[in-house]
Amino acid sequence: MKHFNHVHDIDDLQVPTRQSIDGKRVYVTPDGNQYPSITTILGKQPKPSLVEWRERVGDEEANRIMKEAAKIGTEVHELCERYLYNKTIISTDSESRRVFNRMRFILGNIDNIVGLEIPVYSDKLRVAGTTDCVAEYNGKISVIDFKTSCKPKREEWIEDYWIQAAFYAAAFYEMTGCIPEQLVIIIAVRNSFDVQVFKKSIFDSDIYIDKLVDIMKKDPMVIQIK
């Protein structure tokens, strides 16, 4: 098993804390500002294809599938985190183990880990969130997000993933002065042997920050936390 190196450049970084207000995930910054989660903002956007799918399969079946997918996604994410922390991998769920075992070969491209599950925030955007991983990926300092999916994704389907990762990179830069070189999205596909890796240079990420700003301008209610 690979041993991952961890660097300690941000050990003294002042990060926001997660709280729940009226059932909404809120981050409180060291200065006491309360910012909504990037996942909450993106989760409120219309998703016509999801609505059509729910109507087709019915609410009961849709709820069952989504609950199962969320459970496996959480377990695989936790296995990735343990693996990158050089801890023993333990899971009683056979499908989660299978998905992770395919994913860990890709995780071997990661090293010199700056942090896992780093809470970040931006006073400029007034948004916060938690990035899965900041580390070198094939030698380039990267914001890395781990995802699971039932079926392979096309890049045009994952705009929300890019917006999320671009925000994490911008917030990390605002907090530390260190700008990641690239964004990396790793998607383990449950119903095949595929593990998809999507990468973008940080220089191609401004468009996604602009899209986030447009979302917040068009729908001001999406950033309200009270």
C-alpha positions, 0 to 999 in steps of 0.5 A: 500500500502506498504511503502518502506524504502530508505537508503541514503548511496550513496547520495554523490556518484559521478556518470557518466552523460548520453550524446548522441554522434552520436545517441549513448548513452554515459556516461561521468565519473567524470574524463571525460572518455567517456564509451559506454552503456552496453545496446548498447554493448549487443544490437549490438550482433547478434540475429538470432532468432529475424532476423528469427521472423522479416522475418516471420512476415514482417518488418511492423508488426515486427516494430509495435509489437516492438514499442508497446512492448517498450512503455508498457515496459517503462510505466511499468518500470516508474510505478515500479519506482513510486511505489518504491518511495512511489508515487501515481500510475497513468497510462492511459494505461490499459494494462500497469496497468494490467501488473504492478498490477501483478508485484507489489506483487513481488515488495513487496519483496523489501525494504531498497532501496539504489537507483533507476535508478543509473548511474554506470561505471567501469574504469576496463571494460570501460563500463557504464550503469544505473541499475534499482534498488539496494536494499534488496530483501528478506533481501539480498542486490541485483541488481534488473532489471525489464523486460516485455515480451510477453511470459514466458522466459526460463533461457537459453534465458536471458543470456544478462540480466545476463551479464547486471546485473552482470556488474551493480553489478561489477560497483557498487562494484567498485564505492562504495566498497559494493558488492551486494549479488545477482542478481534478474531479475523480468519479467512481462509476458504480455500474462499471469498472470505470473511474473517470478523471476530469482535469482543468487548469486553474486558468480555465476556472474563472468562467465557473466563478462567473457562473456562481456569481450569476446564480447568486445575482439571479436568485438572491434567496439562494444565499439567505441563511435566515 
